[in-house]
Amino acid sequence: MHSCSLFAIAGLLLALSSPAAHAQWVWKDNRNQVHASDLPPPRDIPDKNILQRPTPGNPPRAAAAAPAPSAVASDARPEPRQRVDPELEARRQRAEQEQAAQRKTEEARQAAQRIENCNRARDALRQLESGMRIARINEKGEREILDDQARAAETQRARDVAASECR
């Protein structure tokens, strides 16, 4: 035997027997290099190049839900599960909760503003429809009484606001 193939066999045996690596999958790539991992090999690795699969009693940490080797079809290997950092996941969930709370607060503020606008529009509409004379202060600081045309315009504006805000 050549010394090169002896090194390859020794490396393979070392990779297969190394408990420290916790590798469950061992395969050869297209350049005949041996790889060991707790994740399944890439999809382009043919089934004949997979040298070791996880044992049914000892599933890999990242692919605990992977089916037993006999249940794996030749071209349908399980998708590797992405590893999620628990701290990162907790931060993401807190950020989502904060955003949801902010949306809820903003929606409540807008609802309160709509109620306020509705009440003001209804009050203004009652005053305008009461028939009493209504006086306003103009930009010069002078008091002026609304004529019929101005009263009709204000009444229509109050109705529009009430229709849009009072749901």
ABEGO torsion letter per residue (X at the ends): XBAAAAAAAAAAAAAAABAAAGBABBBBBAAGBBBBBABBBBAABBAAABABBBBAABBBAABAABBBAAABBAABBBBBBBBBBAAAAAAAAAAAAAAAAAAAAAAAAAAAAAAAAAAAAAAAAAAAAAGBBBBBBBAAGBBBBBBAAAAAAAAAAAAAAAAAABX
